Amino acid sequence: MIDRRSLMGAGFGLGAAALLPGMAQAAQLGAIGLQLYTIRELFAADPVKTLEAVAKIGYREVEYGGGGYDAMDHAMLRRTQDRLGLKAPSIHVPYDSLLGKFDACVTMAKTLGADTVVLPYMTDEHRTEAAWNAALPNINRFAEQLKKAGLGFAYHNHDFEFTTKPGGVSLYDRLLKDTNPALVKVEIDLYWAIHAGEDAAALIRRLAGRIYAYHVKDARADGSMTAVGAGQIDFASIFKLNRLAGVKHFYVENDQAPAPYLPDITTSYRTLRGLRF
């Protein structure tokens, strides 16, 4: 009796598996994206050359963040994207920019072709109970105003949202409870959530339908960041929940990618392109 596992192990792959009656083929990711913060030094030095290199690797989506992109010629970046077949579904915009330069942020997002603005980080002064509670109404307001402008909104986590628990309630739980789930989506950084001790599958099931995107980076045994495929996170198991989660985008990111950077993002891309789940 030949089972699917033995076929796969023998090298027959999906083609052979598809011949077995009643057996679904394994899924794979569609467009794979890159958070440009990963290669911020390259991007700051030469954004056009960097986008060309990203597209040559095979990436079809980028998410702007870092590298001084906010001060660049956004129309030029958009022309470069269009020439290379790259889309930028979302951009990272700091909290202070949304507070003080909201209209400019909207213009920037639309020029780059984004449909979603992501709040990427809350600095230390916002991490007390009082400061966090004061920020949540602003986060709701950002989402409401962005919707009126035709854009979506999402919050991107690190680890502190899960581990900081004033009064026994995590900052992340406060965010989820006190913001509008129809407007404030989440971009789950899988590495940081796992680093904080979260069960990724349980978190995804809990937030199904509210997840805009994943940030995908791997973790070594010592917890340090590495390229996807060079660590220990079981992304195939996580991505089996994609249909339930409703996630739209998968952005490779490595905050600590080693120079010269391009080999690191190539490893991540090839791993995800070859992943079956």
Buried (B, 14 or more C-beta within 10 A) or exposed (E): EEEBEEBBEEEBEEEBBEEEEEEEEBBBBEBBBBBBBBBBBBBBEEBBEBBBBBBEBBBBBBBBBBBEBBEBEBEEBBEBBEEBEBBBBBBBBBBEBBEEBBEEBBEBBBBBBBBBBBBBBBEEEBBEBEEBEEBBEEBBBBBBBBBEBEBBBBBBBBBBBBBBBBEEEBBBEBBBEBBEEEBBBBBBBBBBBBBBEBEBBEBBEEBBEBBBBBBBBBBEEEEEBBBBBBBEBEBEEBBBBBEEBBBBBBBBBBBEBEEEBBEBBBBBBBBBEEBBB
